Amino acid sequence: MRPGPIARSAAAVGATAVAAAGLLTAQAFEARRRIGRRTTTAPYADGRYGSGSGTSIRLAILGDSGAAGLGARHPGETMGAILATALSEVSRRPVTLSNHAVIGAETKDLDPQIDRALWTRPHVAVIMVGANDVTHLVPRQASARQLRRAVRRLREAGTDVVMATCPDLGTVKPVPQPLRAVMRRASRRLAEAQRRATLAEGGRAVPLGAALGVEFDERPDVMFAEDRFHPSTEGYAAAAQALLPEVIASWRLGGEGEILPALPESVTD
């Protein structure tokens, strides 16, 4: 018996899906080849930044390689150090920075980072995570649930949370098309899920992909480090500038209906 039209259509759809999956897998291997193996580590930037009177503001950084600062040339050029320096200038108080981020971390890996961070009793925690969830095909809703639990833990401990949502992975030029378009769509969807999860637990969310995607897309030679995957020093400065108003607001130097202090020139330049 010859197969009917429905069976033939199903077979065609199945063959197309297999071919598409094969293409994306091949492109993923090609992207890894172009990016190459990691040969550097993130600069160690923990410490005290700025000066002034009063108790130090304790700032914790959690997340993945972007949070750790992989791609920055020096400790002071990591996102955490830039935020700590700018927050000290605005608040006129010293800022103690502790970075607990782990290269390669996914959202599910935040719990041990939070365990370490809570020993420092941070006033504000900045989280940057999600890119590895996308590249490792973690279901978006599972990732969002894990983030929501992480934000809840920090909020229940009295720490204000600023979430840097997943960057736009469609700006990573070594990834060929159509895989890059798939990654762009997945990263944008995850960013929105992260935003909702963070707000639901009383945190603040900054959509980095929406804020910086165009600049990373148009100026990849400037905004990306030599590996063409992680941010450069300039890329981290742009991320810090996007995050700083919410970090300030979390420390109650600004807020709804109030005018935030002007950003320091070192951040806005």
C-alpha positions, 0 to 999 in steps of 0.5 A: 500500500502506497503512503497517503498524502498525510504520511508523505507530508509528515515524512517530508517535515521529518526529513526537513527537521533532521536536515535543519538540526544537522545544519545547526549542529554543523554550524555550532561546531564551526562557531566553536572552531572560529572562537577557539579555545579559551586561553585566558582567565578573568582579571581578579578585581575584588577589593575596596574601591573609592573613598569617603565616610560611612560604612562601605557599600558591599557590591556582589557580582554573580553569574557567568564569564561576562559577570566575571570579566573575561575579555577585560584587559585589567581588573579595573576594566571589568564590569564589577570594578567599573560599577564599584568605582562609579557607585563610590563616586556617586555615593561618596562612600567606599565600595567593597566588591566581591565577584563570585561569578564562574566562567561557563556558569548557567542559571542553575549554577547560581546557588553556590555563588549565592552561598559564597556571596551571602557571607559578605552580606552584600547590599546590592547583587548584580547578576549577569547570566543566561548566555550559556543557558541558550548555547546549552539549550536549557528550556527557557521556562526552566531557566526563568524558574531557577533565576526566580529562586535565586533572586528570591534567596537574595531578596529574603537575605536583605540584598537588592538585586539588579539583573542584567538580562541575557545579551543579544547573541545574534551579535556574535559574528563568528556564529554563522547564519542561520544559527545566529538568527536562532540564537538571537531569537532564543536570547531575546526570549530568555531575556524577557523571561528573566525580566519577568522573573526578576520583577516578580521577586522584587528585583530590578532588571536591565535588558542588556540586549535591547540597550546594547545590541545595536552597538555590539552589532555595528561595532564588533571590533570595538565592543568584543574582545579578541575572542569575538565572543566576550565583551571587550573593555569598551563592551564592559564599560557600556554594560556598566553604564546601562546597569549603573542607574539601577544599581544606584536606585537599589542603594536608594540614592535614587528611586521612583519620582526622584532624579538620579545623580549624574553618572561620573564622567569616567563612565559616560565618556 
